């Protein structure tokens, strides 16, 4: 059983569940590239069910922002876990993230 799931709830709405770390992020990035490939408009990724994250999780969000730019869609992150928010704040990346 994978340590994460990325589930499309409805068009443009995704729920991410599980752990984000150096072991799970590469597979998740690969999976998400396929899921986001045909996306148009806006994508919302709900992170409320992320149980644990380290700096690899933050790197994933940045990779998704680049992917959105390359595929020409807007991405937004909802319910950023406090652990990820703290890493973003310390690394001075929080103002760059499209979060609510």
C-alpha positions, 0 to 999 in steps of 0.5 A: 500500500502506498504511503500516499494517494492523490485522488481526483474528486472532481474536475480540477479538485484533488485530495492528497493523503499520506506522507510526503518525504524523499521516498514518496515525492518522486513517485507522487510527482510522476503520478501527478504529471500524468494526472495534470497533463490534460488539465485546463483552467484551475487546479485545487489540491487539498492537503488537509489529509497530509499526515506528515511532510518534510522539505521534500513535500515543499519541493513537490509543491514548487514542482507542481507550480512549475508543472502548472506553468508548463501546462498552462493552468493555475494551481492552488493549495488548500489546507497546507499543514502547519509543518509544511507552512513552517518549512515554507516560512523558514525558507522564505517561500511562503509568500510565493505559494498559492495557498489559502 
